[in-house]
Amino acid sequence: MTMKLAAILAAILVIGIGAYVVFDNNNGDNNSTIVADPDFGTVIVDDDYGTVEIVSYDPPNVTYQATANVGFVFVSWQDGTGTVIGTDTTITVDSSAVITACFEPCSSRTVTYSWSCPVSFSGNTVVTETVSETVTYDNADYITAESSDAVRQATVDDPTPVSLIDPDDLNVSTIAAYLTSITSGMTDLQKVTVILYWVQTAIVYETDLGLYGQTEYWATPIECLFNAHGDCEDTAVLFCSIASAMGYQVALVGFSDHMGAAIVVDGISDGQTYTSTDGTIYTYCETATDQAWLPGNISASYANASYSLTEYTPQEVSG
């Protein structure tokens, strides 16, 4: 949770009341943390359902902001008697007040992606326009992915997140179908440019610590799509998933402190490439940027760096 003044006071007990999930600061729970500060009263937060932060303090009043986590929606503030005292996510109360923040699960999540869509090509010059696309996801898909046994960081058996690439995911297919409709009639390289621009500009870069509270967390494609944010591994996996769903051969490129994607594409004459052991040539695709970079473009710090190339092999579905 972000500290905007000097203190954040955490939740104590999570209890269910009807359809609500209520954070009650009168009891204790091993899953919560208490950071006490007598100047700011009590703020209620739980990583599973939502967060509460102090946005201003004007003695004796304090203003709190509630933010629901993915899969939940803020409902109301209640006083110590259970009476609703506000339904806006922001509330100002006396710092001595004892209040609770109520959240409830939501069945879906609607995300509007604003991205730089290529509309014309001339050599290495691409003209874009800002386009918005709204997609509604089933919250159950996110919860299933979040609670899965997916590999979340490098291990001896899984040094890269290649196992998270999933072109068959229905949510990935939705994005792939959308981009397929846009790229009808384009060349192979132009289509790949559109896919890359979508991932680069529709998905906002954010660290794992900022998103998941962990220094390293490999997100599945649906988690990245739901949050519309991700770091280098997350966006590389998402790009490979979408591109594979559109029929392209893809791979992950790992560096000591970074990860990107790579793709087999016709029509490119320059840019960073990597060759697999069987001679397949992959063009590098930088996904961890909020600006549009062409396929083959790479930061100078990685152009000559040591790397690993992990090719994705689509899984055969038995009939």
Secondary structure, 3 states (H helix, E strand, C coil): CCCCCCCCCCCCEEEEECCEEEEECCCCCCCCCCCCCCCCCCCCCECCCEEEEEEEEECCEEEEEEEECCCEEEEEEECCCCCEEECCCEEEEECCCCCEEEEEECCEEEEEEEEEEEEEEECCEEEEEEEEEEEEEEHHHHHHHHCCCCCCCCCCCCCCHHHHCCCCCHHHHHHHHHHHHHCCCCCHHHHHHHHHHHHHHHCEECCHHHHHCCCCCCCCHHHHHHHCEECHHHHHHHHHHHHHHCCCCEEEEECCCCEEEEECCCCCCCCCEEECCCCCEEEEECCCCCCCCCCCCCCHHHHCCCCEEEECCCCCCCC
